[in-house]
Amino acid sequence: MGSEMCIRDRSIAEFDAELKRVFGSNTSTAPLVDDTRMGRRIFAVDLTQPLNPEQSRLMVDLLDRFSVISFPGQDQSSFRLAYLERLANHFGAPIPHPKNYANYVEYKNNNAPLALPPVSEQTHTKCNQAFPNDFQCIEDANSPAVYIVTNLLGSGADAQEQSMGSLHWHTDIEFEPVPLSTSMFYVQAAPTTRNSLEGTWVSPQPRASGYYHLDSSPELMQRRNVLPLNGETAYTDTAAAYADLAVEDKQALDGQMVRRRLRVDDPGWLIPLVYTNPRTGVKSLHSPVWASRGKNIAPVEVDGLSGDESRRFLDRLEAHVLQSKYRYDHIHKPGDVTLWSNFATLHNAPACKSVINDPADTRLMYRISCKGQPSYSLPRQDPEAWIEQNITPPYTSPREYT
């Protein structure tokens, strides 16, 4: 850790001065909410350009310090997703999304060679068919590491509009032994209509019975359901939530292990509930919400507690983490690149219009997630054995992307 431990103690003015020195005098920053809260907006950094080691180290320091960082106003006429994937490689090894493959289930079950779908069946091609005169996916959208977050599939001028509710509070793919460290969005389009009865993009969407555990407290359910309605991504700061706990509560949680697994009959593995950033020493509650998540992924269990005891234990932590003072709803704008730490935040995908017939309702974003240690120089030097064990399916960014 060494001198990097000082990251948490550096002032915003010191970060701003470092940005100007490393990226140029035109750079500046502003808080996403205010200077006491997580998140920073960073201006005049051109992500179409490769980063040198000093610049990439500062980028990692910024995310370590602020948990959510956003780079607005990237040049949409020239931005490629290869640039986003290059950026991701500095923060960790990008992981491919299973939905990008034609035969992922066969690969998992029978070790079949992976194959991409025909171009006509790939997500970016189907997106391009919705409003061809208004939106075409940008270059490199076919990379296996790029997950297209959109409501264009099945949409078009003659489509019947449909809406869907938000997801659970979560961090992405944390049910693997090495969970994701960082995720990022590039925004091509965000919805501009506000024609619901509430004057928002969508109306509140009711969840089906049993979406959360029926014995969840009313206070917790209220905090879970206070969510944005204009297509924002909701975040909450689990590092600040940990820092605010009483000393005795921190001491009890610091030694607590939890068992995470994908399916109920999986043996899973034990990992600490409290994550310690190895570069800063800052501690955070690493997604203490899985005991009450829905039906697709097995709930977390606290080591030494029953399933029901685990749920009550973790529900109390979730209620603490979801207090409004830790919350931030991020408004997406075209041309923005936004990164977040999966170790120091939870997030929630918004309720949305999932099928649209008006291009003004389009939500078109590109997500890349990564895991492992930062790399200040590219290409990364991850051992093949580590890639095989921790990147599923195994993937390394093309050399020309880095």
Residue pairs with C-beta under 8 A, 6 or more apart in sequence:
1 278
1 279
1 280
1 281
4 61
4 279
4 280
5 279
5 280
5 281
7 61
7 64
7 65
7 279
7 280
8 64
8 65
8 280
8 281
8 282
10 61
10 65
12 29
12 35
12 40
15 29
15 40
15 61
15 62
15 65
16 27
16 28
16 29
18 58
19 27
19 28
19 29
19 42
19 45
19 58
20 27
22 54
22 55
22 58
23 44
23 45
23 55
23 58
24 44
26 43
26 44
27 42
27 43
27 44
27 45
28 42
28 43
28 44
29 40
29 41
29 42
29 43
30 40
30 41
30 43
31 37
31 39
31 40
31 41
32 38
32 39
32 40
32 41
32 68
32 70
32 328
32 330
33 39
33 328
37 237
37 240
37 328
38 66
38 67
38 68
38 235
38 237
38 239
38 240
38 328
38 344
38 345
39 66
39 67
39 68
39 69
39 70
39 235
39 328
39 330
40 62
40 65
40 66
40 68
40 69
40 70
41 69
41 70
41 71
41 72
42 62
42 69
42 70
42 71
43 71
43 72
43 73
45 71
46 74
46 75
47 71
47 74
47 79
47 83
47 84
47 87
47 337
48 74
48 75
48 78
48 79
48 80
48 83
50 86
50 378
51 59
51 87
51 90
53 376
53 377
54 376
56 90
56 374
56 375
56 376
56 377
57 374
57 376
59 69
59 87
59 90
59 91
60 90
60 91
60 279
60 374
60 376
61 279
62 69
63 69
63 91
63 182
63 339
63 340
63 341
64 277
64 279
64 280
64 282
64 341
65 280
67 235
67 237
67 239
67 340
67 341
67 344
67 345
68 235
68 328
68 330
68 338
68 339
68 340
68 341
68 345
69 338
69 339
69 340
70 330
70 336
70 337
70 338
70 339
71 336
71 337
71 338
72 333
72 335
72 336
73 335
73 336
74 186
74 335
74 336
74 337
75 335
76 188
76 334
76 335
79 138
79 186
79 335
80 138
80 139
80 140
81 138
81 139
81 140
81 141
81 143
81 146
81 186
81 366
81 368
82 139
82 140
82 143
82 400
82 401
84 146
84 184
84 186
84 337
84 366
84 368
85 94
85 140
85 143
85 145
85 146
85 368
85 397
85 401
85 402
86 378
86 397
86 401
86 402
87 184
87 337
88 94
88 145
88 182
88 184
88 368
88 369
88 370
88 397
89 370
89 375
89 378
89 379
89 380
89 397
89 401
89 402
90 374
90 375
90 376
90 378
91 181
91 182
91 184
91 339
91 370
91 374
92 180
92 181
92 182
92 370
92 371
92 372
92 373
92 374
93 370
93 371
93 372
93 380
93 382
93 387
93 390
93 391
93 395
93 396
94 145
94 368
94 369
94 370
94 395
94 397
95 145
95 173
95 180
95 369
95 370
95 371
95 391
95 392
95 395
96 144
96 145
96 391
96 393
96 395
97 144
97 145
97 146
97 147
98 104
98 393
99 123
99 147
100 116
100 122
100 123
100 144
100 146
100 147
101 107
101 114
101 115
101 116
101 117
101 144
101 393
102 115
102 116
102 117
102 118
102 121
103 112
103 114
103 115
104 114
104 393
106 112
107 113
107 114
107 393
114 393
116 122
116 142
116 144
119 125
119 142
122 142
123 141
123 148
123 150
123 153
124 137
124 141
124 142
124 148
126 152
126 153
127 135
127 137
127 141
127 148
127 150
127 152
127 153
127 364
128 135
128 136
128 137
129 156
130 152
130 153
130 154
130 155
130 156
130 356
130 359
130 362
131 152
131 155
131 156
131 157
131 359
131 362
134 359
134 362
135 152
135 188
135 189
135 359
135 362
135 364
137 148
137 188
137 364
138 188
138 366
140 146
140 401
141 148
141 366
143 397
143 401
144 395
145 368
145 395
145 397
146 366
146 367
146 368
147 366
147 367
147 368
147 369
148 364
148 365
148 366
148 367
149 185
149 349
149 363
149 364
149 365
149 366
149 367
150 362
150 363
150 364
150 365
151 352
151 353
151 354
151 355
151 356
151 361
151 362
151 363
152 356
152 362
152 364
154 355
155 355
155 356
155 357
155 362
156 357
157 357
158 357
159 355
159 356
159 357
160 355
160 357
161 353
161 355
161 356
161 357
161 361
162 353
162 354
162 355
163 202
163 203
163 205
163 351
163 352
163 353
163 354
164 205
164 351
164 352
164 354
165 205
165 206
165 207
165 351
166 205
166 227
166 234
166 348
166 349
166 350
166 351
167 348
167 349
168 211
168 212
168 289
168 292
168 293
168 294
168 348
169 224
169 234
169 236
169 289
169 318
169 322
169 346
169 347
169 348
170 287
170 289
170 290
170 293
170 346
170 347
170 348
171 179
171 180
171 286
171 287
171 342
171 343
171 345
171 346
171 347
172 180
172 183
172 342
172 369
173 179
173 180
173 369
174 180
174 260
174 286
174 287
174 290
174 342
175 260
175 261
175 262
175 297
175 298
176 262
176 390
176 392
177 269
177 271
177 390
178 371
178 372
178 390
179 286
179 342
179 371
180 342
180 369
180 370
180 371
181 341
181 342
181 343
181 370
181 371
181 372
182 339
182 340
182 341
182 342
182 369
182 370
183 339
183 340
183 342
183 367
183 368
183 369
183 370
184 337
184 338
184 339
184 340
184 367
184 368
184 369
185 233
185 332
185 336
185 337
185 338
185 365
185 366
185 367
186 336
186 337
186 365
186 366
187 332
187 333
187 334
187 335
187 336
187 337
187 338
187 364
187 365
188 334
188 364
188 365
188 366
189 334
189 362
189 363
189 364
189 365
190 231
190 331
190 332
190 333
190 334
190 362
190 363
190 365
191 201
191 230
191 231
191 352
191 353
191 360
191 361
191 362
191 363
192 360
193 201
193 358
193 360
193 361
194 200
194 201
194 230
196 202
196 203
196 229
197 203
198 204
198 229
200 229
200 230
201 229
201 230
201 231
201 352
201 353
201 361
202 229
202 230
202 350
202 351
202 352
202 353
203 229
204 225
204 229
204 351
205 351
210 294
210 295
211 294
212 221
212 224
212 292
212 294
213 291
213 292
213 311
213 315
215 311
216 224
216 292
216 315
217 315
217 319
219 319
220 315
220 318
220 319
220 322
223 318
223 319
223 322
223 323
224 318
224 322
226 324
226 327
227 234
227 329
227 348
227 350
227 351
228 234
228 329
228 350
229 350
229 351
230 331
230 350
231 332
231 350
231 352
231 363
232 329
232 330
232 331
232 332
232 350
233 329
233 330
233 332
233 338
233 347
233 348
233 349
233 350
234 327
234 328
234 329
234 330
234 347
234 348
234 350
235 327
235 328
235 329
235 330
235 340
235 345
235 346
235 347
236 321
236 322
236 326
236 327
236 328
236 345
236 346
236 347
237 326
237 327
237 328
237 344
237 345
238 284
238 285
238 286
238 287
238 288
238 321
238 326
238 344
238 345
238 346
239 282
239 283
239 284
239 344
240 325
240 326
241 284
241 285
241 320
241 321
241 323
241 326
242 250
242 253
242 274
242 283
242 284
242 285
243 283
245 253
245 320
250 274
250 283
253 273
253 274
253 285
254 272
254 274
254 283
256 272
256 273
256 274
256 302
256 303
257 270
257 271
257 272
257 273
257 302
257 303
258 270
258 271
258 272
258 273
258 288
258 300
258 301
258 302
258 303
258 310
259 268
259 269
259 270
259 300
259 301
259 302
259 303
260 268
260 269
260 271
260 290
260 300
261 267
261 268
261 269
261 298
262 297
262 298
263 297
263 298
264 298
266 298
268 298
270 303
271 286
272 286
273 285
273 286
273 288
273 302
274 283
274 284
274 285
274 286
275 283
275 284
275 285
275 286
275 343
275 344
276 282
276 283
277 283
277 284
277 343
277 344
282 344
284 343
284 344
285 317
285 321
286 343
287 342
287 346
288 300
288 314
288 317
288 318
288 321
289 314
289 317
289 318
289 321
289 346
290 297
290 299
290 300
290 314
291 299
291 300
291 301
291 302
291 307
291 310
291 311
291 313
291 314
291 315
292 299
292 311
292 314
292 315
292 318
293 299
299 307
299 310
299 311
300 310
300 314
301 307
301 310
302 309
302 310
302 313
302 314
305 313
321 346
322 346
330 338
332 338
332 363
332 365
340 347
342 369
352 363
353 361
353 363
356 362
371 390
371 391
372 382
372 386
372 390
375 381
378 402
379 397
379 399
379 402
380 396
380 397
380 402
382 396
387 394
387 395
387 396
388 394
